[in-house]
Amino acid sequence: MGARKRVGKGGDEATSDITREVKMERFGPWNYPVWEDWQLEWARSVALKTLMWMLAYVALFAWVISEHNDEAVEPFNADEMWRVYMTGGCAVLSWFTLYTDLMKATPPERGDFKMTLLENNVNGHYSYLTFHIMWLTFLYWTTCLVAEIAWVWGVTHHEDIAWARKVLRFCYASSSVVAGLGVTLAVLFLKFNWFEPKWRKEVLELYEKRGFNFFGPLILFNHLSQTPIAMLDMYLIKNKTLYAITSPEFVTLAVFLACYGIFYISLTHVNFRMSNTYPYPFFHAVFASWKSEVIFVSVIIVFLNMVTAGMYSLGHVTS
């Protein structure tokens, strides 16, 4: 099949025609490309870096949970089993989202900025804010499901099983942050990618020309799927009584979100030094000067806190 191949770095728009036979297989209603050996070798090297960061996130999750208090919680209300089922459904959705992002990704061609970035950066797929939030959401919903089941089975009431209460309280305390990140991801993606002509030309149209007709629907699903379940989680799924006694002061969440934003931007600069490219085309304009960068980062952090504040308040609304 005919395809268009990028040959530039860091947002260059130069392309050259390439023609090669691409083996395809079915993925639902779409054709999906079979990766070639050299692409798989590249993917394995990226996967190793990504795995290290995944494990670091797991370790951080475990540490934060271990530092949480294990005060007693009320017995589970049998009339609220529907909450457990909904939590399970949200967990499955988060698992499927991560699976499609990792296992159904579009294979790069030599010269693509994606290949250059992920091959030379320090954190693999974590160059993308999307992947940060996907993995965080995956861990959150998996932990929530374990916590809710432990609550149903009465494990949280055993004095010598403090971890169950710690996990349950952590899930409720962190819920508004995860919800805020999920909604913010959708808004930022739509604003700076989906409706951005430069991104549509350099990314969306590029992969569609290569024959990957699933790319548009799949990337929309991966970025937007967390928004409805975030709102459901805060308004409906979480037990209001437990949420009220476990949610921290909002200023604590605001400080965390600001630090997280600065952390991600710092990593982005490190990766640029190593790969000479950014994960998103619009970053080249944003980071052209320190003034535009400070303004952009400040606006995003304020917006993220506003969204999280909305989720935080939604959690306190009694249905």
ROSESE-766580 format. One record per atom (N, C-alpha, C, O): x, y, z; residue in three letters. Coordinates in steps of 0.001 Angstrom, whole numbers, plus 500000, padded with zeros to 6 digits. Example, Ala and Ser with C-alpha at 12.3 -4.5 7.8 and 13.67 -1.06 7.14 Angstrom:
<sites>
513190494310507800ALA/512300495500507800ALA/513200496700507800ALA/514236496681508465ALA/512850497750507080SER/513670498940507140SER/512900500030507870SER/513409501138508039SER/
</sites>
This chain:
<sites>
500843498801500000MET/500000500000500000MET/500872501240500000MET/501993501196500507MET/500400502330499456GLY/501141503577499459GLY/501040504248500801GLY/500041504092501503GLY/502060504993501168ALA/502035505694502452ALA/502890506932502353ALA/503666507093501411ALA/502746507805503327ARG/503560509012503434ARG/504396508894504678ARG/503884508554505745ARG/505660509166504560LYS/506571508988505680LYS/507217510305506061LYS/507734511021505204LYS/507190510631507366ARG/507878511827507862ARG/509377511579507896ARG/509824510484508238ARG/510150512592507543VAL/511595512447507607VAL/512218513487508508VAL/513428513460508731VAL/511425514405509033GLY/511973515469509864GLY/511851515174511327GLY/511252514172511720GLY/512416516039512143LYS/512333515946513594LYS/511574517146514122LYS/511486518200513492LYS/511024516929515323GLY/510510518035516103GLY/509532518932515378GLY/509625520156515470GLY/508574518325514639GLY/507539519154514043GLY/507815519527512593GLY/506999520216511982GLY/508953519090512013ASP/509193519344510600ASP/508068518717509783ASP/507566517649510133ASP/507679519366508714GLU/506545518886507951GLU/506969518161506672GLU/506121517744505883GLU/508269518014506471ALA/508729517359505258ALA/508318515898505251ALA/508419515218506272ALA/507851515407504099THR/507472514006503961THR/508056513474502672THR/508400514240501772THR/508165512164502586SER/508615511549501350SER/507748510333501088SER/507280509681502022SER/507534510029499816ASP/506692508892499474ASP/507442507595499743ASP/508619507458499409ASP/506750506661500345ILE/507298505322500504ILE/506222504349500056ILE/505029504611500207ILE/506643503252499517THR/505705502219499091THR/506229500881499582THR/507336500470499237THR/505435500219500376ARG/505805498891500838ARG/504531498140501178ARG/503480498740501400ARG/504637496845501213GLU/503486496015501519GLU/503331495918503031GLU/504263495522503731GLU/502158496280503530VAL/501888496214504959VAL/500843495140505208VAL/499730495221504689VAL/501195494134505999LYS/500241493084506337LYS/499236493629507347LYS/499603494320508297LYS/497975493310507128MET/496920493819507990MET/496145492659508602MET/496049491580508016MET/495593492899509792GLU/494703491945510434GLU/493500492722510949GLU/493515493952510980GLU/492463492006511351ARG/491248492657511791ARG/491302492993513272ARG/491755492189514086ARG/490834494194513616PHE/490639494599515012PHE/489251495217515077PHE/489078496408514820PHE/488260494396515423GLY/486882494852515392GLY/486512495192513953GLY/486732494371513062GLY/485965496360513700PRO/485577496736512332PRO/486725497309511510PRO/486533497693510356PRO/487918497369512098TRP/489025498047511428TRP/490123497075511002TRP/490237495966511523TRP/490932497531510033ASN/492163496833509694ASN/493262497312510630ASN/493354498498510944ASN/494087496382511067TYR/495164496724511994TYR/496480496201511433TYR/496538495052510996TYR/497547497016511431PRO/498809496607510820PRO/499585495612511675PRO/499624495721512901PRO/500190494658511017VAL/501100493731511691VAL/502485494367511712VAL/503012494755510669VAL/503064494471512886TRP/504357495153513029TRP/505474494315512423TRP/505478493088512528TRP/506426495000511785GLU/507599494331511244GLU/508642494138512335GLU/508534494711513419GLU/509652493327512040ASP/510653492968513054ASP/511380494193513601ASP/511577494302514812ASP/511779495115512729TRP/512529496288513199TRP/511644497191514054TRP/512127497852514973TRP/510350497216513747GLN/509425498001514556GLN/509220497358515926GLN/509106498052516937GLN/509174496036515950LEU/509031495325517223LEU/510272495506518093LEU/510169495623519314LEU/511444495529517460GLU/512680495754518218GLU/512670497141518857GLU/513058497307520013GLU/512224498126518095TRP/512080499485518640TRP/511078499498519781TRP/511326500106520822TRP/509948498829519590ALA/508894498811520603ALA/509374498162521893ALA/509013498608522982ALA/510183497116521782ARG/510686496444522989ARG/511603497359523790ARG/511553497368525020ARG/512442498132523097SER/513339499044523813SER/512553500145524513SER/512909500563525615SER/511485500615523875VAL/510628501629524493VAL/509852501025525651VAL/509667501666526685VAL/509395499785525474ALA/508597499123526509ALA/509393498943527795ALA/508830499021528887ALA/510690498704527679LEU/511514498518528871LEU/511545499788529712LEU/511400499733530933LEU/511734500935529054LYS/511719502210529791LYS/510339502480530382LYS/510216502935531519LYS/509314502196529602THR/507948502424530074THR/507643501561531283THR/507025502024532241THR/508076500304531241LEU/507828499382532347LEU/508477499871533632LEU/507887499762534706LEU/509683500405533530MET/510362500920534717MET/509551502040535365MET/509443502107536589MET/508989502907534548TRP/508179504003535088TRP/506843503497535612TRP/506315504035536585TRP/506297502479534984MET/505074501861535504MET/505298501347536921MET/504491501585537819MET/506401500641537102LEU/506718500087538420LEU/506965501199539435LEU/506625501060540610LEU/507556502302538981ALA/507773503438539882ALA/506437504004540352ALA/506291504368541519ALA/505471504079539452TYR/504133504542539825TYR/503489503592540828TYR/502870504032541796TYR/503634502297540599VAL/503080501303541525VAL/503704501465542905VAL/503008501424543919VAL/505021501649542935ALA/505717501837544212ALA/505235503103544910ALA/505047503109546126ALA/505033504176544145LEU/504532505425544721LEU/503122505240545266LEU/502804505721546354LEU/502279504545544511PHE/500925504245544973PHE/500976503491546293PHE/500284503839547250PHE/501809502448546332ALA/501903501618547536ALA/502390502433548729ALA/501897502265549844ALA/503361503318548493TRP/503886504132549593TRP/502824505083550132TRP/502655505206551346TRP/502106505758549228VAL/501066506697549665VAL/499982505963550441VAL/499497506463551457VAL/499600504783549972ILE/498585503991550683ILE/499079503601552065ILE/498329503662553039ILE/500345503198552149SER/500897502773553442SER/500923503910554452SER/500859503673555659SER/501018505155553961GLU/501050506311554846GLU/499654506795555230GLU/499512507689556064GLU/498627506207554624HIS/497256506620554912HIS/496819506079556266HIS/497356505080556745HIS/495843506742556883ASN/495352506263558177ASN/494417505075557980ASN/493832504898556912ASN/494287504268559022ASP/493463503059558947ASP/492313503097559955ASP/491957502081560552ASP/491744504282560131GLU/490617504403561045GLU/489444503554560567GLU/489288503290559375GLU/488625503133561527ALA/487502502249561226ALA/486510502913560272ALA/486354504134560267ALA/485848502091559471VAL/484803502563558566VAL/483503501847558905VAL/483511500773559506VAL/482407502444558520GLU/481102501834558773GLU/480956500540557972GLU/481564500406556910GLU/480159499583558462PRO/479922498350557699PRO/479314498651556334PRO/478608499645556162PRO/479594497794555378PHE/479077497989554024PHE/477564497842554013PHE/477009496931554628PHE/476910498749553307ASN/475455498710553164ASN/475099497809551989ASN/475450498108550848ASN/474407496710552259ALA/474080495737551211ALA/473248496339550089ALA/473253495827548970ALA/472538497414550374ASP/471727498062549339ASP/472586498801548316ASP/472072499279547305ASP/473882498898548571GLU/474769499637547671GLU/475651498723546816GLU/476695499151546324GLU/475234497468546639MET/476018496561545799MET/476170497098544375MET/477154496810543694MET/475186497881543936TRP/475270498448542589TRP/476520499298542424TRP/477046499411541317TRP/477005499900543511ARG/478225500707543434ARG/479421499837543087ARG/480302500241542328ARG/479440498632543656VAL/480550497710543396VAL/480532497272541932VAL/481576497202541284VAL/479339496980541420TYR/479230496574540021TYR/479663497706539085TYR/480333497465538081TYR/479283498921539414MET/479680500060538586MET/481184500301538670MET/481818500662537678MET/481749500100539857THR/483203500223540004THR/483911499194539142THR/484917499495538501THR/483377497970539128GLY/483952496927538288GLY/483881497279536815GLY/484832497039536071GLY/482759497846536387GLY/482626498256534993GLY/483619499344534619GLY/484202499313533535GLY/483813500302535510CYS/484778501381535258CYS/486205500841535227CYS/487035501303534444CYS/486484499861536081ALA/487816499248536095ALA/488093498542534770ALA/489177498677534203ALA/487110497791534281VAL/487272497093533000VAL/487509498097531872VAL/488334497859530990VAL/486790499209531900LEU/486979500239530877LEU/488392500815530929LEU/489006501053529889LEU/488905501037532130SER/490272501567532258SER/491298500549531778SER/492313500919531188SER/491036499259532030TRP/491941498209531550TRP/491936498168530022TRP/492993498081529396TRP/490756498230529431PHE/490639498160527973PHE/491295499373527315PHE/491939499250526273PHE/491129500536527925THR/491739501755527388THR/493256501629527354THR/493891501965526354THR/493836501146528450LEU/495287500979528499LEU/495745499925527494LEU/496777500087526843LEU/494976498850527372TYR/495315497783526426TYR/495360498308524990TYR/496312498048524255TYR/494327499045524602THR/494293499547523227THR/495407500549522968THR/495944500608521862THR/495758501341523979ASP/496820502328523791ASP/498177501656523621ASP/499009502118522839ASP/498401500566524351LEU/499691499884524297LEU/499769498860523168LEU/500753498813522431LEU/498727498042523038MET/498786496895522143MET/498240497177520746MET/498518496425519812MET/497477498236520596LYS/496921498564519286LYS/497442499904518779LYS/496765500604518026LYS/498644500246519200ALA/499251501507518767ALA/499675501411517303ALA/499914500320516786ALA/499763502552516652THR/500189502583515256THR/501703502423515182THR/502423503117515901THR/502206501526514330PRO/503656501357514201PRO/504280502567513521PRO/503727503069512542PRO/505407503043514009PRO/506060504205513394PRO/506867503801512166PRO/507192502630511971PRO/507175504779511362GLU/508103504594510251GLU/509396505314510596GLU/509402506234511413GLU/510486504896509974ARG/511771505545510231ARG/511678507030509872ARG/511238507401508784ARG/512105507863510818GLY/512049509296510612GLY/510872509964511288GLY/510855511189511412GLY/509876509190511733ASP/508749509781512463ASP/509241510406513758ASP/510130509861514412ASP/508664511556514137PHE/509105512191515384PHE/508739511328516581PHE/509422511376517604PHE/507658510527516472LYS/507290509625517566LYS/508392508602517807LYS/508740508314518952LYS/508939508058516732MET/510001507065516868MET/511248507691517478MET/511876507109518362MET/511601508877517003THR/512778509575517524THR/512615509907518999THR/513536509708519792THR/511442510412519364LEU/511186510808520746LEU/511261509624521696LEU/511998509664522681LEU/510503508568521409LEU/510423507446522344LEU/511705506627522387LEU/512002505983523393LEU/512459506650521306GLU/513718505908521270GLU/514795506585522107GLU/515648505908522682GLU/514766507915522183ASN/515850508655522831ASN/515481509287524164ASN/516345509870524819ASN/514232509190524582ASN/513842509847525833ASN/514194508988527044ASN/514781507915526907ASN/513828509473528232VAL/514179508752529458VAL/513019507959530024VAL/513216507128530911VAL/511804508200529527ASN/510648507577530173ASN/509655506927529224ASN/508490506757529584ASN/510081506560528021GLY/509216505804527126GLY/507907506510526837GLY/507891507697526512GLY/506806505776526956HIS/505480506327526656HIS/505070507429527625HIS/504110508155527365HIS/505779507558528725TYR/505442508602529696TYR/505824509999529208TYR/505628510980529925TYR/506364510093528004SER/506541511417527399SER/505186512076527179SER/505067513301527167SER/504173511241527005TYR/502831511741526732TYR/502033511861528025TYR/501948510911528803TYR/501455513027528246LEU/500608513229529420LEU/499462512226529423LEU/499017511778530479LEU/498994511882528235THR/497920510899528109THR/498266509612528833THR/497438509053529553THR/499499509141528639PHE/499868507861529242PHE/500008507981530754PHE/499664507050531482PHE/500504509106531230HIS/500537509341532675HIS/499149509131533263HIS/498977508404534242HIS/498160509781532649ILE/496801509753533196ILE/496154508386532989ILE/495407507922533850ILE/496431507737531859MET/495887506396531624MET/496369505405532678MET/495584504623533213MET/497668505447532969TRP/498222504510533943TRP/497731504842535349TRP/497429503945536135TRP/497655506113535656LEU/497130506535536949LEU/495685506084537107LEU/495292505606538171LEU/494892506238536047THR/493490505823536081THR/493366504314536212THR/492509503817536942THR/494218503590535509PHE/494240502127535605PHE/494509501683537042PHE/493798500833537579PHE/495535502259537659LEU/495861501906539041LEU/494731502293539985LEU/494393501541540899LEU/494153503459539763TYR/493087503950540639TYR/491879503027540613TYR/491407502601541667TYR/491371502709539423TRP/490164501893539338TRP/490404500460539785TRP/489521499835540373TRP/491592499936539510THR/491914498593539997THR/491929498576541518THR/491396497659542144THR/492545499597542107THR/492592499706543567THR/491197499901544149THR/490870499323545186THR/490376500708543488CYS/489004500934543957CYS/488206499637543969CYS/487453499375544906CYS/488370498830542930LEU/487636497566542859LEU/488044496638543995LEU/487194496017544635LEU/489349496546544244VAL/489840495724545359VAL/489293496246546683VAL/488860495466547531VAL/489313497562546857ALA/488851498171548105ALA/487365497932548335ALA/486958497607549450ALA/486555498089547300GLU/485112497900547440GLU/484776496443547750GLU/483902496169548573GLU/485464495512547098ILE/485231494087547370ILE/485628493747548801ILE/484932492995549483ILE/486753494305549253ALA/487179494080550639ALA/486148494631551619ALA/485912494046552676ALA/485545495746551265TRP/484504496348552114TRP/483267495451552155TRP/482680495244553216TRP/482877494921550997VAL/481711494032550921VAL/481925492788551772VAL/481025492360552495VAL/483108492213551685TRP/483400490974552406TRP/483715491193553883TRP/483935490231554620TRP/483739492428554309GLY/483986492712555711GLY/485443492697556113GLY/485767492751557299GLY/486336492623555115VAL/487771492586555424VAL/488200493873556120VAL/489121493864556936VAL/487535494971555799THR/487911496264556376THR/487645496337557879THR/488111497262558545THR/486901495372558417HIS/486558495417559845HIS/487447494525560706HIS/487277494467561924HIS/488388493833560079HIS/489348493037560843HIS/490444493964561362HIS/491119494630560577HIS/490615494007562647GLU/491583494934563239GLU/493000494695562749GLU/493790495632562641GLU/493327493430562451ASP/494697493106562050ASP/494906493204560532ASP/495972492842560034ASP/493909493684559805ILE/494059493862558354ILE/493917495349558045ILE/492931495792557456ILE/494911496090558452ALA/494852497549558302ALA/494914497981556844ALA/494378499029556485ALA/495569497175555993TRP/495752497585554606TRP/494425497812553894TRP/494320498691553038TRP/493400497016554248ALA/492109497142553572ALA/491489498515553827ALA/490938499141552921ALA/491588498966555069ARG/491047500295555391ARG/491888501399554756ARG/491353502410554302ARG/493199501205554726LYS/494080502189554098LYS/493759502338552606LYS/493672503449552083LYS/493585501195551934VAL/493288501220550500VAL/491946501894550241VAL/491822502717549334VAL/490945501541551041LEU/489613502119550860LEU/489635503631551059LEU/489076504375550253LEU/490273504076552116ARG/490334505509552396ARG/491153506254551338ARG/490811507372550953ARG/492222505634550880PHE/493040506255549834PHE/492236506463548559PHE/492323507519547932PHE/491452505458548173CYS/490660505560546944CYS/489688506730547010CYS/489522507469546039CYS/489056506887548153TYR/488102507982548293TYR/488820509334548360TYR/488336510324547812TYR/489957509371549021ALA/490695510632549154ALA/491268511110547823ALA/491385512315547595ALA/491626510175546946SER/492266510535545673SER/491281510651544519SER/491671511019543411SER/490019510346544760SER/489044510261543664SER/488888511568542889SER/488812511545541660SER/488840512695543577SER/488621513963542867SER/489827514349542009SER/489660514972540960SER/491031513989542438VAL/492229514267541637VAL/492207513455540349VAL/492450513990539267VAL/491914512161540466VAL/491864511302539283VAL/490760511767538337VAL/490946511792537120VAL/489620512133538899ALA/488517512632538071ALA/488909513925537364ALA/488635514094536176ALA/489546514833538088GLY/489975516094537495GLY/490970515895536368GLY/490888516569535341GLY/491910514975536548LEU/492887514684535502LEU/492213514075534278LEU/492563514407533146LEU/491243513179534502GLY/490550512544533392GLY/489781513537532541GLY/489842513485531312GLY/489062514437533183VAL/488293515449532448VAL/489229516437531753VAL/488996516817530605VAL/490281516850532449THR/491244517789531857THR/491920517193530633THR/492150517892529646THR/492240515900530694LEU/492845515226529548LEU/491962515360528312LEU/492452515663527224LEU/490672515136528481ALA/489746515222527349ALA/489707516635526773ALA/489752516816525556ALA/489623517631527646VAL/489536519022527191VAL/490817519441526466VAL/490757520048525397VAL/491969519116527047LEU/493245519498526428LEU/493440518796525091LEU/493940519393524138LEU/493045517529525024PHE/493186516793523765PHE/492341517425522663PHE/492814517623521544PHE/491099517736522983LEU/490225518337521979LEU/490739519708521541LEU/490707520042520356LEU/491213520498522508LYS/491650521866522197LYS/492971521882521431LYS/493082522555520406LYS/493966521150521915PHE/495318521278521366PHE/495680520191520355PHE/496748520252519746PHE/494822519213520170ASN/495118518155519213ASN/493992517977518194ASN/494157518301517017ASN/492865517468518644TRP/491813517086517702TRP/491357518250516824TRP/491137518070515626TRP/491216519418517396PHE/490773520585516624PHE/491927521503516227PHE/491701522638515810PHE/493151521021516355GLU/494337521793515995GLU/494813521364514601GLU/495199520209514425GLU/494796522263513606PRO/495161521896512232PRO/496547521260512117PRO/496730520310511356PRO/497514521775512861LYS/498879521252512765LYS/498934519795513215LYS/499588518971512576LYS/498246519474514319TRP/498221518090514804TRP/497479517192513821TRP/497926516081513535TRP/496365517660513310ARG/495590516843512375ARG/496405516523511119ARG/496304515427510568ARG/497218517496510672LYS/498027517270509481LYS/499207516354509765LYS/499486515440508989LYS/499910516597510886GLU/501152515882511159GLU/500936514529511815GLU/501823513676511785GLU/499768514323512407VAL/499530513060513105VAL/498329512321512522VAL/498481511238511957VAL/497147512895512655LEU/495928512197512239LEU/495929511868510751LEU/495746510714510365LEU/496137512886509914GLU/496111512656508469GLU/497261511759508031GLU/497116510978507090GLU/498392511865508703LEU/499551511039508358LEU/499221509563508492LEU/499481508776507582LEU/498638509184509646TYR/498329507773509867TYR/497153507306509016TYR/497111506146508606TYR/496211508183508750GLU/495101507806507880GLU/495588507548506460GLU/495096506640505790GLU/496563508348505990LYS/497126508131504662LYS/497874506803504595LYS/497977506193503530LYS/498386506367505720ARG/499075505077505754ARG/498099503904505815ARG/498510502743505804ARG/496821504212505879GLY/495819503155505857GLY/495281502753507211GLY/494518501792507314GLY/495668503479508259PHE/495224503124509608PHE/493902503839509900PHE/493867504851510599PHE/492819503287509348ASN/491533503970509465ASN/490946503910510869ASN/489945504568511151ASN/491554503133511740PHE/491070503034513122PHE/491667504116514018PHE/491210504302515146PHE/492684504833513532PHE/493441505733514405PHE/492569506821515022PHE/492639507060516228PHE/491751507481514209GLY/490906508561514720GLY/489936508108515793GLY/489939508668516889GLY/489089507095515511PRO/488151506619516535PRO/488843506104517788PRO/488360506319518900PRO/489981505420517610LEU/490666504845518764LEU/491247505923519668LEU/491126505840520891LEU/491875506933519077ILE/492496507965519901ILE/491435508835520576ILE/491655509340521677ILE/490293509010519924LEU/489183509714520571LEU/488687508930521782LEU/488461509500522849LEU/488521507635521610PHE/488070506791522718PHE/489047506852523884PHE/488636507019525033PHE/490330506717523595ASN/491330506688524661ASN/491388507992525451ASN/491685507981526646ASN/491108509105524794HIS/491207510399525474HIS/489902510853526119HIS/489924511636527069HIS/488777510376525620LEU/487486510864526118LEU/486780509891527053LEU/485851510282527759LEU/487202508640527070SER/486457507623527825SER/486456507867529327SER/485537507430530020SER/487477508563529846GLN/487561508751531295GLN/486642509859531806GLN/486355509918533002GLN/486181510730530920THR/485343511848531373THR/483996511406531938THR/483650511821533044THR/483222510585531233PRO/481930510174531805PRO/482065509358533080PRO/481266509521534002PRO/483072508474533150ILE/483183507665534368ILE/483725508496535535ILE/483453508187536695ILE/484492509549535230ALA/484946510446536299ALA/483755511138536943ALA/483671511235538168ALA/482838511617536118MET/481660512292536648MET/480741511320537383MET/480188511646538433MET/480586510123536819LEU/479783509101537495LEU/480382508746538845LEU/479668508571539832LEU/481698508642538870ASP/482389508274540104ASP/482125509285541206ASP/481808508916542337ASP/482257510553540873MET/482122511590541887MET/480673511826542298MET/480392512072543471MET/479760511752541345TYR/478370512087541653TYR/477572510892542167TYR/476670511049542991TYR/477910509689541674LEU/477032508552541929LEU/477705507369542608LEU/477152506800543549LEU/478888506993542145ILE/479475505732542595ILE/480012505803544017ILE/479758504900544815ILE/480738506845544344LYS/481349506924545670LYS/480291507085546769LYS/479322507830546622LYS/480511506360547878ASN/479656506500549060ASN/479850507898549643ASN/480962508266550020ASN/478777508672549716LYS/478884510078550104LYS/479385510256551535LYS/480153511176551819LYS/478951509379552430THR/479360509504553833THR/480861509299553979THR/481543510080554642THR/481369508239553351LEU/482803507957553450LEU/483612509020552715LEU/484688509403553174LEU/483109509499551583TYR/483816510542550842TYR/483969511800551690TYR/485020512441551678TYR/482918512147552424ALA/482939513376553222ALA/483997513335554316ALA/484581514364554655ALA/484248512146554873ILE/485197512057555988ILE/486619511724555534ILE/487555511793556331ILE/486785511366554268THR/488126511003553792THR/488741512042552861THR/489963512086552722THR/487928512879552221SER/488482513850551270SER/489332514885552003SER/488877515482552979SER/490560515099551540PRO/491453516066552197PRO/491041517501551901PRO/490136517744551102PRO/491704518438552542GLU/491481519849552226GLU/491882520085550768GLU/492866519522550291GLU/491120520915550071PHE/491389521101548646PHE/492767521700548390PHE/493375521421547357PHE/493267522516549312VAL/494578523128549113VAL/495655522054548974VAL/496630522241548246VAL/495481520933549670THR/496429519822549547THR/496429519278548128THR/497486519009547557THR/495245519117547566LEU/495122518620546199LEU/495691519625545201LEU/496326519239544220LEU/495462520910545452ALA/495954521955544551ALA/497478521967544498ALA/498065522111543426ALA/498109521818545645VAL/499573521786545695VAL/500096520565544945VAL/501064520660544190VAL/499452519421545157PHE/499870518202544453PHE/499773518381542944PHE/500706518037542218PHE/498661518912542469LEU/498460519086541029LEU/499477520055540432LEU/499961519838539322LEU/499801521115541158ALA/500807522064540678ALA/502171521384540564ALA/502879521561539573ALA/502530520613541575CYS/503813519896541559CYS/503849518869540434CYS/504873518690539774CYS/502733518205540225TYR/502667517194539168TYR/502831517840537792TYR/503527517308536927TYR/502191518982537602GLY/502316519688536337GLY/503742520134536064GLY/504239519987534947GLY/504401520677537078ILE/505790521117536933ILE/506707519924536676ILE/507651520016535892ILE/506424518809537340PHE/507198517583537139PHE/507115517120535687PHE/508130516774535083PHE/505905517113535129TYR/505736516663533744TYR/506455517596532766TYR/507119517129531840TYR/506328518895532964ILE/506989519851532074ILE/508508519711532165ILE/509206519820531157ILE/509015519472533365SER/510463519291533540SER/510949518074532766SER/511989518126532110SER/510195516974532843LEU/510557515779532085LEU/510503516045530580LEU/511323515528529821LEU/509547516841530163THR/509426517176528746THR/510675517900528251THR/511140517647527139THR/511218518797529069HIS/512444519505528691HIS/513639518555528648HIS/514479518653527755HIS/513714517647529600VAL/514798516657529599VAL/514740515824528323VAL/515760515601527672VAL/513553515370527975ASN/513398514551526778ASN/513707515330525502ASN/514215514762524535ASN/513404516621525496PHE/513726517432524323PHE/515239517527524139PHE/515733517481523012PHE/515968517658525237ARG/517424517728525154ARG/517998516443524567ARG/519036516464523906ARG/517318515330524811MET/517830514035524371MET/517359513656522969MET/518052512930522257MET/516187514143522571SER/515603513704521302SER/515383514829520295SER/515122514570519120SER/515487516071520749ASN/515270517245519902ASN/513848517309519336ASN/513626517827518242ASN/512899516782520093THR/511505516866519672THR/510591516825520886THR/511004516431521977THR/509352517234520688TYR/508351517251521752TYR/507245516250521439TYR/507055515885520279TYR/506521515808522445PRO/505446514837522201PRO/504244515420521468PRO/503499514689520815PRO/504050516737521572TYR/502907517387520918TYR/503413518543520056TYR/504211519350520532TYR/502973518645518807PRO/503471519693517902PRO/503355521109518460PRO/504249521926518243PRO/502271521414519175PHE/502084522797519639PHE/503081523196520719PHE/503229524383521009PHE/503770522220521321PHE/504780522534522334PHE/505913523381521766PHE/506528524152522503PHE/506198523256520488HIS/507297524020519893HIS/507033525518519987HIS/507954526300520224HIS/505785525916519803ALA/505434527333519919ALA/505366527761521378ALA/505795528858521735ALA/504822526883522220VAL/504664527203523645VAL/506009527400524320VAL/506174528321525120VAL/506971526545524004PHE/508269526582524668PHE/509301527409523906PHE/510501527298524157PHE/508833528233522980ALA/509756529079522210ALA/510415530130523083ALA/511532530558522791ALA/509745530557524154SER/510323531521525090SER/509869531170526499SER/508849530507526689SER/510640531625527489TRP/510292531282528862TRP/509003531977529294TRP/508279531466530148TRP/508714533139528709LYS/507489533857529068LYS/506247533086528623LYS/505304532906529394LYS/506262532634527367SER/505105531887526867SER/504951530569527616SER/503836530094527829SER/506081529981528016GLU/506014528730528780GLU/505405528954530159GLU/504537528193530589GLU/505856529992530850VAL/505330530288532187VAL/503832530566532122VAL/503065530081532954VAL/503424531348531131ILE/501998531660530985ILE/501199530391530708ILE/500158530161531324ILE/501686529571529786PHE/500977528348529419PHE/500850527402530606PHE/499756526925530909PHE/501967527128531278VAL/501948526197532408VAL/501045526718533519VAL/500299525951534127VAL/501110528004533782SER/500270528591534832SER/498790528449534501SER/497984528088535359SER/498439528737533250VAL/497033528636532839VAL/496541527197532946VAL/495430526951533414VAL/497369526247532511ILE/496970524840532557ILE/496792524373533997ILE/495834523663534304ILE/497706524764534882ILE/497601524353536284ILE/496355524958536930ILE/495656524288537691ILE/496085526218536624VAL/494868526855537158VAL/493627526144536626VAL/492690525873537378VAL/493622525843535331PHE/492476525156534736PHE/492290523775535355PHE/491171523381535681PHE/493392523041535517LEU/493323521716536129LEU/492753521788537534LEU/491941520949537925LEU/493173522783538288ASN/492648522945539646ASN/491168523324539640ASN/490416522897540516ASN/490750524116538665MET/489338524475538566MET/488484523247538266MET/487424523057538862MET/488954522420537340VAL/488217521195537008VAL/488164520262538213VAL/487117519697538529VAL/489310520108538882THR/489359519234540057THR/488472519767541173THR/487833518994541888THR/488433521087541324ALA/487545521687542328ALA/486091521361542015ALA/485291521115542918ALA/485755521362540724GLY/484402520987540328GLY/484095519544540674GLY/483010519238541170GLY/485051518646540414MET/484873517237540765MET/484806517052542279MET/484023516250542788MET/485631517799542978TYR/485663517765544448TYR/484298518163545010TYR/483783517526545928TYR/483728519211544453SER/482410519674544896SER/481318518690544505SER/480376518465545264SER/481446518103543313LEU/480460517129542854LEU/480393515933543795LEU/479327515357544012LEU/481551515568544353GLY/481581514451545285GLY/480826514721546568GLY/480387513792547246GLY/480673515992546902HIS/479962516359548125HIS/478473516594547891HIS/477722516856548831HIS/478050516499546623VAL/476630516672546310VAL/475901515372546588VAL/476287514326546066VAL/474875515416547383THR/474089514219547688THR/473024514041546633THR/472272514965546324THR/472967512828546078SER/472007512565545006SER/470626512287545563SER/469690512044544801SER/
</sites>
